[in-house]
Amino acid sequence: MPYEADLDREVFSKSVDTESGKLSVKIMSYNEGARKLQISRERQDKDGVLKFAKLGRLTKEEVESILPLIQEAQAQM
């Protein structure tokens, strides 16, 4: 079954700005299925435009900034 964007539902979404861009915490549900946590990173390019980047490793400060968002999201899973 191919992916259909209209079946993907965002249940929760919050983000935090970092010195290099933005970290987002989301709860997604596809086709009314199980709710799943998604963490993503966006970095600013030289023109200041945010672009998707691999999440990779997090600094202690980044973890501390998104941990409350993860806990808030967990309550909605």
C-alpha positions as CSV (number, residue, x, y, z in Angstrom):
1,M,0.0,0.0,0.0
2,P,1.6,3.3,-1.0
3,Y,1.9,6.2,1.4
4,E,-1.0,8.7,1.2
5,A,-0.4,12.1,2.8
6,D,-4.1,12.7,3.4
7,L,-4.1,9.7,5.8
8,D,-1.3,11.1,7.9
9,R,-2.7,13.1,10.9
10,E,-0.7,15.4,13.2
11,V,-2.0,14.9,16.8
12,F,0.5,17.1,18.6
13,S,3.2,19.5,17.5
14,K,5.6,21.8,19.3
15,S,9.0,23.1,18.6
16,V,11.9,24.9,20.2
17,D,14.4,27.3,18.7
18,T,18.1,26.5,19.1
19,E,21.1,28.5,18.2
20,S,21.5,26.6,14.9
21,G,17.8,26.2,14.0
22,K,14.8,24.4,15.3
23,L,13.9,21.1,17.0
24,S,10.3,19.8,16.6
25,V,8.5,17.2,18.6
26,K,5.3,15.7,17.0
27,I,2.9,12.9,17.5
28,M,1.7,11.4,14.2
29,S,-0.9,8.9,13.4
30,Y,-1.2,7.2,10.0
31,N,-4.6,5.9,8.9
32,E,-6.0,6.1,12.5
33,G,-3.2,3.7,13.5
34,A,-0.9,3.9,16.5
35,R,0.4,7.3,17.6
36,K,4.1,7.6,17.2
37,L,6.6,10.2,18.4
38,Q,8.6,12.1,15.7
39,I,11.6,14.3,16.5
40,S,13.1,16.4,13.7
41,R,15.7,19.1,13.2
42,E,15.8,22.0,10.9
43,R,19.0,24.0,10.4
44,Q,19.4,27.6,9.1
45,D,21.3,28.0,5.9
46,K,23.5,31.0,5.2
47,D,20.4,32.9,4.0
48,G,18.6,32.2,7.3
49,V,16.1,29.7,5.7
50,L,15.3,26.7,7.7
51,K,16.0,23.3,6.0
52,F,15.4,19.8,7.1
53,A,18.5,18.0,8.5
54,K,19.2,14.6,10.0
55,L,18.5,14.6,13.7
56,G,21.8,13.0,14.6
57,R,23.2,13.5,18.1
58,L,21.8,16.0,20.5
59,T,23.7,18.2,22.9
60,K,22.8,18.3,26.6
61,E,21.2,21.7,26.1
62,E,19.1,20.4,23.2
63,V,17.9,17.4,25.2
64,E,17.0,19.7,28.1
65,S,15.0,22.0,25.8
66,I,12.9,19.2,24.2
67,L,12.4,16.9,27.2
68,P,9.4,18.9,28.5
69,L,7.9,18.7,25.0
70,I,8.5,14.9,24.8
71,Q,6.8,14.5,28.2
72,E,3.8,16.7,27.1
73,A,3.6,14.6,23.9
74,Q,3.7,11.4,25.8
75,A,0.5,12.3,27.7
76,Q,-1.3,12.3,24.3
77,M,-0.1,8.9,23.1
